[in-house]
Amino acid sequence: MHNTEIAPLTGAIIPSESFGVALRIHYATFFSLMGGWIFDALDATIYAYAVPGIMTDMKVSLAQAFSVVSVFFLCAAIGGVAMGSLCDKVGRKPVVMLSIALYGIFNFLCGTAHSIGGLYLYRGLVGLSLGGLWPATMSLLSEIWPAKTRGAAVGILHSGWSIGMFISAAFAYFLIPIYGWRGMFYATAVPAALTFFAIAFFAKESPVWLESRKLKRQTPSTTSDTMPLIKLLNKKNLKTAMLGLGVSAFGQFGWWVLFTFLPTYMDRTLKLGITKGAEFMIWTSIGALAGYCSFGYLSDLYGRRIVFASFCIGMALMIPVFIFSVTHSGLAYLPFVGLVLGYSTGYYGGYGALYAEMFATDIRATGISFCQNMGRLAIFAGPLLIPYLIPRIGFKQSIGVASLSLVIAAVLVMLLKETRGINITAQDES
């Protein structure tokens, strides 16, 4: 006999441990949301491949070119918190669609920029738009999925990030040599349009959010109209929010420092060419695909915290292995190292289920967005800090800072409450 859960609106009974049954029920929403996450990864990572061309065309330094990345993440943090609150007010699906439409347009316009100021403007607008996608997507998926296999569902959906990285690397590999970095940005309009219409026609609004809105209208309270961000930072939720923010900040800093600077490191320092950087990222993306999927499965078995911490430590160890390998052995071990390093990035697939289970329905998207997007302020420091460190301690040692950041993230996640198996309902309140 299977354990069961009651669907919030319909009262239907669904097997709580069956991923396959849940996928058959929600496949249209699941795969359309995965399309959004694929495009998110494509959009967020594609700029790294454009940097060498931008430096040449606009005659700017490495620090100037990467300062655009800092603007992007600063704006993503601001836009994400705002759109997270909007998501708790107007629903999950409208925010997903709005985010994809806006950042698809602004990413295309990046190709029209003829100065570093133009890139500041357009990538900043991309960041403002992109910030709302992740909290809306994670809230929607977590609210429709049974608790027993929620980690697996979020992990598999998050594997769309590795697919997006793969497409980003493929765009760079095939398009830059022929059409340049501008053509690469123009090409992103196609997946953006496809993703927008897939969400519009196939994704369904969260029944938990709909029921929560219905209950609030039926039983008004003195706190029902309080801004979600104010509720998030009250005495009850503050400690959890701050710890979640720390896990996000250090975990994201480690990931983005490594993968933002790798293509340029391989091109400018090792003289391997930008296409070799793209090739390495393709191998990394394949490893990450396996990492995201297995992370979710393992976190459902053993718990969110211990699996997250283990993957972070694994990546912290693989960064110096990569640096030593590519420096001393060139391309000999590139596929193997790329696959293993990519697999260790699977911890990134753990944020969604962990944060969704940490917060109540009325502040879920706000809490997810606060932790994830305010955590991006740490990434804001990366493109400023690393170019400062490179001439002083060298490229290898500068990128190695990412390992320390990941160890800190592993420690902080163990201070959070374990959330595996928590049922998400419309009645939970902050």
ZAMARGU-4260 file (C-alpha; in steps of 0.2 Angstrom, whole numbers, plus 5000, padded with zeros to 4 digits):
<rodrens>
0) 5000/5000/5000 | 5007/5017/4995 | 5007/5032/5007 | 4996/5045/5001 | 4993/5064/5001
5) 4977/5074/4998 | 4978/5086/4983 | 4974/5104/4990 | 4960/5109/4979 | 4953/5093/4972
10) 4954/5081/4986 | 4962/5068/4975 | 4973/5056/4982 | 4990/5054/4975 | 5004/5042/4979
15) 5016/5052/4990 | 5032/5042/4985 | 5028/5040/4967 | 5038/5052/4956 | 5031/5044/4940
20) 5013/5046/4945 | 5016/5064/4950 | 5025/5067/4933 | 5011/5060/4923 | 4999/5072/4932
25) 5010/5088/4931 | 5021/5084/4916 | 5015/5099/4906 | 5019/5111/4920 | 5035/5102/4924
30) 5043/5102/4907 | 5037/5120/4903 | 5045/5126/4919 | 5061/5117/4915 | 5061/5126/4898
35) 5061/5142/4908 | 5075/5136/4918 | 5085/5131/4903 | 5084/5148/4896 | 5088/5156/4913
40) 5105/5147/4912 | 5108/5151/4894 | 5105/5169/4898 | 5115/5170/4914 | 5130/5161/4908
45) 5132/5167/4890 | 5140/5184/4894 | 5156/5175/4900 | 5159/5169/4882 | 5157/5186/4875
50) 5170/5194/4886 | 5185/5192/4875 | 5176/5199/4860 | 5169/5213/4870 | 5186/5218/4876
55) 5193/5218/4859 | 5178/5227/4850 | 5175/5240/4864 | 5194/5242/4869 | 5190/5239/4888
60) 5200/5230/4901 | 5196/5213/4909 | 5190/5222/4925 | 5179/5234/4915 | 5171/5219/4905
65) 5168/5209/4920 | 5161/5224/4930 | 5145/5222/4919 | 5143/5205/4928 | 5142/5214/4944
70) 5129/5226/4938 | 5119/5211/4932 | 5119/5202/4949 | 5116/5218/4958 | 5100/5222/4948
75) 5095/5203/4949 | 5095/5205/4968 | 5085/5220/4968 | 5073/5214/4955 | 5072/5197/4963
80) 5066/5203/4980 | 5053/5214/4972 | 5046/5201/4960 | 5046/5188/4974 | 5034/5198/4984
85) 5024/5201/4968 | 5024/5182/4966 | 5016/5180/4983 | 5003/5193/4979 | 4997/5189/4961
90) 5003/5171/4958 | 5017/5160/4952 | 5013/5159/4933 | 5011/5177/4929 | 5028/5181/4937
95) 5037/5167/4927 | 5029/5173/4911 | 5034/5192/4914 | 5051/5187/4919 | 5055/5177/4903
100) 5047/5190/4892 | 5057/5204/4899 | 5074/5197/4900 | 5072/5189/4883 | 5070/5206/4875
105) 5084/5214/4885 | 5096/5200/4882 | 5093/5202/4863 | 5097/5221/4865 | 5114/5217/4872
110) 5119/5213/4855 | 5115/5231/4849 | 5127/5239/4863 | 5141/5248/4856 | 5149/5254/4873
115) 5152/5247/4890 | 5138/5259/4896 | 5126/5251/4884 | 5130/5234/4891 | 5128/5241/4909
120) 5110/5246/4904 | 5104/5231/4895 | 5113/5218/4906 | 5106/5227/4921 | 5088/5226/4914
125) 5091/5208/4911 | 5096/5206/4929 | 5080/5215/4935 | 5069/5204/4924 | 5078/5187/4928
130) 5077/5189/4947 | 5059/5184/4948 | 5060/5168/4938 | 5068/5156/4951 | 5057/5160/4966
135) 5041/5159/4955 | 5047/5142/4947 | 5053/5134/4963 | 5037/5139/4973 | 5025/5133/4959
140) 5034/5116/4957 | 5036/5113/4976 | 5018/5117/4979 | 5011/5104/4966 | 5023/5090/4970
145) 5022/5077/4984 | 5034/5079/4999 | 5042/5061/4997 | 5049/5065/4980 | 5050/5084/4980
150) 5069/5084/4981 | 5070/5073/4965 | 5058/5084/4956 | 5067/5100/4960 | 5084/5092/4956
155) 5078/5085/4939 | 5070/5102/4934 | 5086/5111/4940 | 5096/5099/4928 | 5088/5111/4915
160) 5102/5123/4921 | 5115/5111/4915 | 5106/5110/4898 | 5106/5128/4897 | 5124/5129/4901
165) 5127/5116/4887 | 5117/5127/4875 | 5126/5142/4880 | 5143/5134/4877 | 5136/5127/4860
170) 5131/5145/4855 | 5148/5151/4859 | 5157/5137/4850 | 5147/5138/4834 | 5141/5156/4833
175) 5155/5166/4839 | 5168/5161/4826 | 5155/5165/4812 | 5143/5179/4819 | 5153/5186/4833
180) 5147/5189/4851 | 5133/5200/4845 | 5126/5186/4834 | 5126/5175/4849 | 5115/5187/4859
185) 5103/5189/4845 | 5101/5170/4844 | 5094/5170/4862 | 5078/5177/4856 | 5073/5160/4849
190) 5073/5150/4865 | 5065/5165/4874 | 5050/5165/4863 | 5048/5146/4863 | 5049/5146/4882
195) 5037/5160/4884 | 5023/5152/4874 | 5026/5135/4882 | 5023/5143/4899 | 5008/5152/4893
200) 4999/5137/4886 | 5005/5122/4896 | 5009/5128/4914 | 4996/5128/4927 | 4994/5140/4942
205) 4999/5133/4959 | 4983/5125/4967 | 4991/5128/4984 | 4993/5147/4981 | 4975/5148/4974
210) 4968/5139/4989 | 4979/5151/5001 | 4971/5166/4992 | 4954/5159/4994 | 4956/5156/5013
215) 4963/5173/5016 | 4947/5181/5008 | 4936/5170/5018 | 4945/5173/5035 | 4953/5190/5034
220) 4965/5194/5048 | 4975/5209/5054 | 4991/5202/5046 | 4984/5196/5030 | 4988/5212/5021
225) 5006/5214/5028 | 5019/5215/5015 | 5027/5197/5013 | 5044/5205/5015 | 5039/5212/5032
230) 5033/5195/5038 | 5049/5186/5032 | 5059/5197/5043 | 5049/5195/5059 | 5055/5187/5074
235) 5049/5170/5069 | 5057/5169/5052 | 5072/5180/5054 | 5085/5167/5059 | 5080/5155/5046
240) 5080/5169/5032 | 5098/5175/5038 | 5105/5157/5038 | 5097/5153/5021 | 5104/5170/5014
245) 5122/5164/5020 | 5120/5147/5012 | 5115/5156/4996 | 5128/5169/4996 | 5143/5158/4999
250) 5137/5144/4988 | 5133/5155/4973 | 5149/5165/4975 | 5159/5149/4974 | 5150/5143/4958
255) 5150/5160/4949 | 5168/5165/4953 | 5173/5148/4945 | 5162/5148/4929 | 5162/5166/4926
260) 5181/5167/4925 | 5185/5150/4917 | 5183/5154/4899 | 5194/5169/4900 | 5207/5160/4911
265) 5208/5146/4897 | 5208/5159/4883 | 5219/5173/4890 | 5231/5165/4903 | 5233/5147/4896
270) 5231/5152/4878 | 5220/5138/4874 | 5207/5148/4865 | 5189/5153/4869 | 5182/5137/4860
275) 5192/5126/4872 | 5184/5135/4886 | 5167/5132/4878 | 5172/5113/4876 | 5176/5112/4894
280) 5160/5119/4899 | 5151/5107/4888 | 5159/5092/4898 | 5155/5101/4914 | 5137/5103/4909
285) 5135/5084/4906 | 5142/5081/4923 | 5131/5094/4931 | 5116/5085/4923 | 5120/5069/4932
290) 5124/5079/4948 | 5107/5089/4948 | 5097/5073/4945 | 5106/5062/4958 | 5106/5076/4971
295) 5087/5077/4972 | 5086/5058/4974 | 5099/5057/4987 | 5092/5072/4997 | 5075/5063/4997
300) 5084/5048/5005 | 5096/5056/5017 | 5090/5074/5020 | 5093/5091/5012 | 5107/5097/5023
305) 5120/5083/5023 | 5119/5080/5004 | 5120/5099/5001 | 5135/5100/5012 | 5143/5085/5004
310) 5142/5091/4987 | 5149/5108/4992 | 5164/5100/4999 | 5166/5089/4984 | 5166/5105/4973
315) 5178/5114/4984 | 5190/5099/4982 | 5188/5098/4963 | 5193/5116/4960 | 5211/5114/4964
320) 5211/5098/4955 | 5205/5106/4940 | 5217/5121/4941 | 5232/5108/4944 | 5226/5097/4929
325) 5224/5111/4916 | 5239/5120/4921 | 5251/5105/4921 | 5243/5093/4909 | 5234/5104/4897
330) 5219/5096/4889 | 5224/5078/4893 | 5211/5076/4907 | 5199/5089/4902 | 5184/5078/4899
335) 5186/5068/4915 | 5189/5083/4926 | 5175/5093/4918 | 5163/5078/4921 | 5168/5076/4939
340) 5168/5095/4943 | 5151/5097/4934 | 5144/5083/4945 | 5149/5092/4961 | 5139/5107/4956
345) 5123/5097/4959 | 5121/5106/4976 | 5114/5120/4966 | 5099/5109/4963 | 5096/5108/4982
350) 5092/5127/4985 | 5074/5125/4977 | 5067/5111/4988 | 5076/5117/5004 | 5070/5135/5003
355) 5052/5131/4998 | 5051/5120/5013 | 5058/5133/5025 | 5044/5146/5022 | 5025/5146/5023
360) 5014/5148/5008 | 5010/5166/5011 | 5029/5171/5011 | 5036/5156/5001 | 5041/5165/4985
365) 5047/5181/4995 | 5058/5169/5006 | 5065/5160/4991 | 5069/5176/4982 | 5076/5184/4997
370) 5088/5170/5001 | 5093/5167/4982 | 5093/5185/4975 | 5100/5194/4990 | 5113/5180/4990
375) 5118/5186/4973 | 5125/5202/4981 | 5140/5191/4985 | 5142/5187/4967 | 5142/5205/4964
380) 5158/5206/4973 | 5166/5192/4963 | 5169/5201/4946 | 5176/5216/4956 | 5187/5206/4969
385) 5194/5193/4957 | 5201/5205/4944 | 5209/5215/4959 | 5217/5199/4965 | 5223/5192/4949
390) 5238/5204/4946 | 5243/5202/4965 | 5242/5183/4968 | 5239/5176/4951 | 5224/5169/4941
395) 5225/5151/4949 | 5225/5157/4967 | 5211/5170/4964 | 5199/5157/4957 | 5204/5146/4972
400) 5195/5158/4983 | 5179/5149/4977 | 5184/5134/4987 | 5184/5143/5003 | 5167/5150/5000
405) 5160/5133/4997 | 5167/5126/5013 | 5158/5140/5022 | 5142/5136/5013 | 5143/5118/5019
410) 5145/5123/5037 | 5130/5135/5037 | 5118/5123/5029 | 5121/5111/5043 | 5114/5125/5055
415) 5097/5125/5046 | 5082/5114/5051 | 5081/5098/5041 | 5065/5100/5030 | 5065/5083/5021
420) 5047/5076/5020 | 5038/5092/5025 | 5020/5093/5017 | 5016/5110/5009 | 4998/5116/5012
425) 4988/5131/5009 | 4985/5132/5028 | 5003/5135/5033 | 5006/5153/5038 | 5021/5164/5043
</rodrens>
